[in-house]
Amino acid sequence: MAALARNLDVAKSALYNHVASKQDVLRLMEERLISQVDVAGFGCGPWDEAMRRWAWSYRDVFSKHTPLIPVIAVLPVADAPRTLEMYEAVSSDLAAAGIPNSKIVPSIVAIESLVFGAAFDVDAPPDVFDGCLGGFSPSFAVALQAARAAEIEEPRHDAAFNLGVEALLEGLKALLT
């Protein structure tokens, strides 16, 4: 709170006129970010297209705010209405599609896990795998060269995220009742 007050050029005590705790500040930040995530596809088209659109939007929003991921990912959502609205939209579509109720929350958490990890990958240095083109990991070196050749068509971080989203969606389709 002291650092936030300095950053805003106000007294720390002034912050408490607006929020009760650091937890409240974090919840407000979470709600601001979640309000930018696209959930418009839910309830008006195929569930898998809505999930795809949601996942990409979610990743793009959080890729601009990666330092907040470790904090927001573990915040309780009971007092976060926008977050709960997002979860309700996703849950409703998954239930309407025939995903068993017992698999809906694990499905959301699986996609969020992919989203948060992929958000970090967006800003990973392009040379993160440099030096891996040699004798110690020959199979990986071949795969890395092929991936780099494919980057002409699609950036590495988008290709990886797309593969993950599509794999998760195929897995969800297998759960349809």
N, C-alpha and C positions, 0 to 999 in steps of 0.2 A: 504494500500500500504506500510505503514511503517513496519507493521508486516511481510509482504511478503519479503520486502527488508532485514530485519533482518534475516529471515529464510534462505534466499539465500546468506546471507553474502555479500551483495552489498549495495551501496548507493541507497537511495530511488530515487534520480534523475536518476540513471542508468536505472531503470525500464522504465522510460519514453522515453528512446532511442528505446524501443521495443514495447511499448503499450502506447496508449493515455490516458487511464483511467482504473479505477478499473473495469468498465463495460467490457472493452476489455479483461482483464484478465479472468473474469468470462466466457465470451463468448468462449475464447480459451479453458478453462477447460471443458465447455459444449461440444464443438466440439470434444475434445479428448475422452470424455466418450462416446458420441453418436457413434463415429467411432468404438467402441468396441461392439455395439449392433448388433446382427445378423439379417440382413434383406435379407439374401441370398435366403430365401424361397419364396419371393414374385416374382410373374411372372413366376414361373416354377412348380407350383403344386397347389393343392387345397388351396383356400384362407384361410380356417379355420386352416389348418395345419400351414400355413405361419404365421398367427396371433398368434397361440399358441407358435410357436418357437420364434417369435419376443418378445412376452410378457415375456416368461421365461428368455430369454437372457437379456432383458431390466431390469427386476427385479434383476437378478444376478449381472449385472454391477453396478447398483445403490445401491445394498445392501452393496457394499464395500466402498461407498462414501456418506453415508446418510447425513452428515452435509451439503453437497452441494444441496440436494433436495429442501429445501425451497427457495434457491436462483435461481437455474436453472429452477425450475418449473414456475417461473414468468418472466424469461428473454424474451424480444422480440426475435423472431427467424429470423427477416428479414436479418440480417447479419451473419447468421449461416448456411452456405451451406450444411454441413453434416446433420444437423438437418432437413433442408428442403428436402434433398434427401431422408432421412428416411421417412418423412411425404408423399413425393411423391410416394414412393414404396408402403406404406400402402394404401394410397388413391386410387392409380391405381388398386390395387387388389380388394379393397372393391367395387369400381365402376364397375369393370369387373364382379364381382360376382353378381351384381344387387342391392347392397345397394343404396338407394336413395341418391343423392348428398347432400341433406339437412341433412342427418343423418351421413355423413362420419366424419366430424370434431367432432361432439358430441361423436361418437363412439371411435375415437382416444383419446379424452379427458377422456372418461370413463375408457378406458383401462389404460391410463397413471395414472389416479387417483388410480386405483387398484395397479398398478406397484409400485408407490411411497410409498403408505401405506404398501404394502407387503415388500418392501425393508427394512423399519424400523423393521418389524416384524421378519425378519431373525435373527436379533441380540437381540430380546427381551429375557429377562431372562427366563429360564425354570420355575422359580417359580412365574411368574407374576400372576398366579391365586391362589397361595397358600393361605390358610385361607378361601377359599370359599366353604368349604365342610361341611357347617353346616346349622343350622336352619333358618338363615335369607334368604337364597336363595336355597331352596331344589331342585327346578327344574334345576337350573343352576348347582348345585352340581352333580346331576345325569348325566347331559350332559357332565360335565367336566370329570367325571370318565370314561365315554364311550370314550371321545376324547383321554384321556390318554392311555386307553387300545389300541386304534387304532394307537397310535404313534409307536408301535412296527413295523408296516408295512410302515408308512410314517410319517416323522417329522411333528409336528403341523403346522409349518409355511408353509411347502410345501402343506399339505392337504388343508389349508385355501386358499392359492393362487390358487391351482388347482380348487377348488370349484368355486372361483370367476371368473377365466378365462373361465371355462366351462359354467357357468351361463351367462356370457357376450356373449360368442359365440352363445349360444342357442338363446339369445335375438336378436342378429344380424341376425341369420338365419330367425327369424320371420319377419324381415324387408325386406327380399328378394322380389324383384319385378318380 
